[in-house]
Amino acid sequence: MTKPATYGHDPSSPRPTVRRGPLGLAAFVLALSALSIGLILPSSALAATSTVPATDGTTATACTGGPWPFAVQGMPALHAGSPAGDYLWHDATGWHLRVTHVGTYGVTFSGTIRANKPLHVKGAALEPGDSFIVSADRLSVTYRFRNYGRLDGLDFTTECATRLGVGGRMNGALLPVRRIWIGHAGRHPLQNPFVIYRRA
């Protein structure tokens, strides 16, 4: 099973050692170019800054784990009929997931969101036939939306979770990463499913 890509730093993993060979400078310049057009997502690009609140959307009390990464903050460019896929972001009220697609025919979006602390989940603009199920321990929510080009989704908070795992499908197949948009900049994860870590 492929290990999910991560956002932020996994506190259980040692910091990597960077080695540069003879072409180190050229590789460094190439990496900077890729970053400028959003082709890669290193953890440093997703690090939180002191301007991001460390709350979890439920109260003004700061979570001990620190804030979620800066790159997940703010709503991506999104409206009913946007390109097909998942749109995920965090703001002062918590987490938000929306799905949509171009056209009025039916497309099925499904997936699972997992956290290491209990979730509090509400449906957003759901229609008949759309559903979500929160697990008995409230550590995961599984959803299935039959979308006709409008916006369907979930709004949720966690009890100061430090890890959030996300996996999404469209018509039963894993969504390509180019069809997952995260945060105000609409960044794509490195793979699906992926994990977002709260900044330590």
N, C-alpha and C positions, 0 to 999 in steps of 0.2 A: 504494500500500500504506500503510495507516495506521500511523503511528509508535507503537510500544508505549508505554503509560503507564509512568512510572518511580517507584520508591521511592528516597528518598535523593537526593543531588545528583550529577548527571552532570558530572564534572570538565571535560568538553569544551565545556560550554554556559556562556555568560555569565550572570551573575546578572541576573534581571529587574529592570527599573525600575518602581517602584510609583507610579502617579499617582492622586490622589483628586480627583474632581469635586465639585460642590455636594452630591451625595448620598453622599459618601464615608463619613460617619459612619453613615448608615443602612445602607449596604452592609456596613460593618464589623460592625455589630451583627448583621445577618442572617447573615453568614458565621460569626460566633461561635456563633449558634444552631444552624446546620447542623453545625458541628463537634461540638457537645454531643450530637447524636443520631447522629453517625457517618455523615453523608451525603456528606462530602467528605474527601479524603485529601491535604492539602498535604504537601510534603516535610518541613516542620517537625514535623508530627505523627508522622513516621516516623523522626526523627533518633535516633541512638544516644546513650546516656548513658554516663558513665564506669563505671557498674556492670555494663555488658555486656562480657563477655570478648571480646578481639579474636582469639581462636583460631578455627580452622575445624573443630574436632571431631576432628582427626586426632592432634594432639599438644598439649602445653601451650604450645608456642612461639607467641608472638604474631605475627600476620600484619602486614606493614608497612602494609597498606591500612586498618588500624583495624577496628573491629567492624561487624557487620551492623546495620541499623537496629533500634532498640529495638522498633518495632511488629511485627517479624516473630518476636520471641522468644516461646517458650512455646506449648504445644499449645492449639489452639482447643477449645471444647466439642465433643466428638466421641465417638460410640460406634457400634457396628454398628446400622444402621437410622436413623442421623441423616439429615436432609434431603439429597437427592441433590446431589452436587457434589464439588469438590476441596478438600482441607484441607491447608494448607502451613504449616510452621513450622520454626524453627531453635532449637537448644538446645546444651548443652555437648558433645553427641555428634555434631552436624552437622545436616543438613537432613532433613526427613521430609515425604513426600507420602502422603496416604491418600484413598481414594474409598469411598463407600458410597451407599446409597439406602434408602428405605422400601419394604419388601416383599421377596419372595423370587423375583421374576421377574428375567430377565436384562437388564442394562443395560450397554452398552459405554462405557467411559471410555478416552480416548486422549489423547496429547499429546506435547509435546517440551519438554525442559529444556536450555538451552544456557548454558555458562559460558565465560569467557575464560581459564580454567586447567583442567587435567585433572580429570575427575570420577571418583570411586570409588563404585560403585553396588551395592546389594544389594536383592533383592526382599524384601518384608515380607508374610507371610501370603498368598502367591500360591497360586492353585489351578490345576488343569489347564486349559490354554487361555489363561492369562494369560502375557504375555511382555513383555520389554523388551530393547532393543538399544542398546549403547553404541557410538558411532562409533569408527572406527579411531584417530582422534586423541584420543579420550576427552573431547572438548569438548561432546558432546551425548549425550542419552539419549532414545530414543523408546519410548513404552510403549503397551500396549493391554491393558486388563483387562476381562474379562467378569465383572461383579459381580452377585451374587445377594443383596445386602443385608448381607453381612458387610464386613469391612475388608480392602481390598487396597491395596498401595502400594509405595513405594520408600523406602529410607534411603540417603542419600548424603552425601559430603563432597567438598570441592574442595581443590586445592592452593593455597589462599589466593587464590581468584578475587576479583576486585573487581566483577564484574557477573554477574548471573544472570537469564536470560530464561526466562519460563514461558508456555506456552500450553496450554489444555486444551479437550477436546471431550467431549460426551456424545451417544452414538448418532450420531456423525458431524457434529454441529452445534457451533459454538463455544459454550462455556458462557456464559450471562449472568453478569455480574460478581456478581450477588447469590447465585450458586451457587459462589463461590470465597471461602473463608474463610482469612485469614492471621493467624498469631500468636495469642497468648492472648486478645486482645480480639475475634478473629474479624472483622477488618476486611476490606472488599471492595476490590479494586483498582479503578482508574478505568476500565480497559478490559482486554480479553483479546485478544491476549497483553499481558503487562506485563513490566517490567524492574525488578529490585531491585539497587541499588548499595551496595557496602560504603562505610561512612562514612570519608571521608578524614581 
